[in-house]
Amino acid sequence: MKRIHKISFLLVIALSLLIMSCRAYPGQDLKLQSIKPPDTPNSKPVIIILIDSLMDKPLHEAIKKGSAPALQYLMERGKYYPHMVSSFPTMSVTIDSTMLTGTYADQHHVPGLVWFSGKENRMIFYGNGPKETMKIDQPQVLMDAIYQLNQVQLNKQTKTIHEELAERGKQSASINGIVFRGKTEHSLQLPPLIANTTSLPQQVKVTGPPLLSYAAMAQLDPNNSRNARMWKKYGMNNLFSAHDTAFLIKQKKLPSVTIAYFPENDMAVHRKGISHLGGIEKADQALQVVLNAFGSWDQAIKSAIWIVMGDSAQSAVQDDRQTATVDLRPLLNQYRIARLNQPIGADDQIVISTNERMAYVYAIDDQVPLSDVVKHLQKESKLDLIAIKDGNTVQVTTGKNSRMLSYRPGGNATDEYGQFWTISGDPSLADITVTNNRIKYGKYPDVLARLYGAMNSHEGRFAVVTVQPGYEVVTESSPTHIGGGAHGSLHELDSLVPFLVTGTDTLPKTMRIVDIKDWIVQLVNEKGK
């Protein structure tokens, strides 16, 4: 997934001159000493290992090969579910916001990795490909990623798991998590060269859980600097996450919930394709570091509840660039499309924000009807779903097709997750069948709620488009993954991830990432009684 570290993490060029290690930020060791032990001697802390772009088939292949012993060990001693439903768009910032808040984007208000803010009249980038990075305001990208995302754009009315646990008197930790908002104040330490050569401050005040680890800007283990060097993405790597987690274990300072993010598998799959096993093998090696911190793996599963999961999957991108890429600009060339390296102008009419296999297409000129934008987009047969909203109703169509599906929340039809909808038109367009008011999803899992979330995630007049498997949406300088893997869409190939748990007999209400937060809060609350 295109993530924050893919802007070469901190301002592409300046980072090459940075110091080779970093330190824990002031006061972190004092906060560590103040962490309360688990609530009762019999309560188990919860450790969540989030492996970016972990998928079922390559996971089993790695286990069969014998190169993922830690994952195999946990799988054989717990419960494994291959098809947990992700959020939408299937991009890290939106998925992580969903996991931490237990809501879709209509409530947490993080629409994707790239989107347009009408309030600020600018594009929001949390970090994307190097070509885009060199064309935009890099200090602003950094501040969007480390400050605006958590402290401004993530809806303050929607509590994160860290905030809710704090209100219940429980402690938590975030280790390399992109979304981490909590109730404890922290100072992220920007590298001096960045602070001294830009308008950015050396310290950025944020709120997070009591224990916050965030690559080169914050670490828990003072001896973990070896994993935060320049050539190791300044700490945004598996081993940095593993050693900071292991540090809490060895110091007997594990809080009620620890969320640790292992990022490297994502980049490997993007480059080498969906069958590549190297990223899973590296994640397993890092997981072994965490398990070993307990003294033995048997002791590890006796001492904690373990959850290992992916965030989104990836689907294969064709290896011919001309075939694989879907450029939306020629379809909309009768309008003035905003340029990436220029401020939004008064005469601009269209803004396009691409998120790999999906895009937001904004009609920022009131004289441009969205219905006309849709008609132009429909000329492209590779577009999978095209959606706009009319009040509380979402209207869906597709490329080279005149069929239409309309739906809204509430009504007599109920889906497998207990959600009620009113549906008209042709539900087969979204691979939905409705029998006796019972909705069954096909290749777009939980499509009604997930798409509704994106359509209502932020203000503005826009269309949401996704492309069929094998393709990516491109615009000016957007990154591509020709011959590799990509995600972003509603399709099951992008949306279904493995989930394994050991140490508890309970499960989330449904196999959806949106239901994990409530389950964890309940789990922690019950075991602490």
C-alpha positions, 0 to 999 in steps of 0.5 A: 500500500502506498504509505507514509514511508513511500515519500522516502519517509521524511522529505526525500532529498534531505533525509540522505544527509541525516544522522544515522540514528535517533533517540527516544524523545524526552520523557518517554522513559519516565512515561514507561516507568509509570505504566500500570501493570495488567489489571489483575494477575490473571489478565492477559495483554492483547498484542495485535500484529498488523502485517501490511498486505498479508494475504491468505494464499501466499501465507499458506505457501510460506508455511508450506515452504517452512519459511514462516514458523512463527505464523505457523505456530500461532495458526496451529494453536489458535483460530484462523480465518482467511477472509476478513473484510477490509475498509474502503478505499483499501488504503492504509490510512483509511483502513487503520482509521477504521480499525482504530475507530470501529467506523467506516469513512463516513464517520472517521472522515479519512477518505484515502491516501490522496484526496481533495479538501474543499475546506482548505482548497488543496490536495491532501497527501499522506505520502505517495510515489516519488514523482508526485512527492517532488511536485508538491509541498513536501513539508506540508505532506510531512505535516499532513502525515504526522500531525493533520491526519491524527490531530485534525482530519481524523474526526474528533467526535469518533473515539479511537481505541486508545482514547476509549481504553484510556477513558476506561482506565486501560493503557495501550501502545502504538508501535509504528502505527500510522493512525495513533491518536490518544489522550497522552501528549507526546513530542515527535522529534523531527530530524534537525536538518528538516527543522533547520532547513524548512519552516517545520518545527523540531518538535511536533506535539501530538496526542497518542496512547501512553506508549507511542513509537513512531520510527525515527521520531519516537522510540521506546527501546533506547537501544533500537537505533540500529533499526532506525538508520537511513538505509532502514527507512529511519525505523519504518520497518519490521525489526524496529517495530518488533524490537520496540514491542519486545522491549515492552515485553522484557521490561514487563511493561506491556499495556492492556493493548499493543498495536504493532505495525509491520510495513515491509511486506506491502512494498515487496508485493507491490514490486514483485507481485502477489505471489512473492513470499519474501515479505511474509518471511521477513515479517515472520522473522520479526514476529519471532523477535517478539515471541522470543522476548517471552523466553519461549513461544509456549510462554508467549501464548500463555502470557498474551492474547495474540492477533495477527492480521492483514489490512488489505490484500493486493491484486495483480497488475498486468505487466504492460504499462499501456494496457494496465493503466487507466488515465482518467484525464483524456476522458475529461479533457473538455474540462480544466483539470487541476495540475499537481504542482500548482495551487487550485485555480479559480478556473479549474473545474476537475480535481482527480485524486488517485488511490491506486485502483480507485480515484475520487473525481471532484467537480469543483466548478458548480457549472459542471454536472456530476452526471455529465462527468459520469457519462464521460467516465463511462466511455472507459470499459476498464472502469469497474464501478462508478458512483455518485451520491444524491442526498442520502442515495448512492447511485452506481453504474459502470464503464460501457454500461447503462445499467444503474443501481441506487441504494440508501441506508434503512429499509426492508432489505437486510444483509449478512451483517445485519445492516438494512438498505433500500435498493432499486435498479439492478443490484447485479451490477455490484454482484448483489443478489436480493431474495426475500429481502435478504441481501447476499454479496458476491465479489464486492464484500460489504459493498453497500456500507463500504462504498457509502462510507467513502461517498460520505467521508468528506464534503464536496461533489465527487464521483468514486471510480474503481477499476477492474482487476489487472488495472490501476488508475493513473493521472499526473505522476501517480505511481504505478505497479506494472507487473506487481500488485496494487489495491484500493478498490472494492473488489474481493481481491483487494479486500479480503485479508487473513485473521488469526487469534490465539488466547481467547475463544471470543471473536469480533461480531463479524469478520470485518475490520470495522468490528475489531475495535468493539471486540478488543474493548470488550475483551480487555474490559471483560478480562480486567474484571 
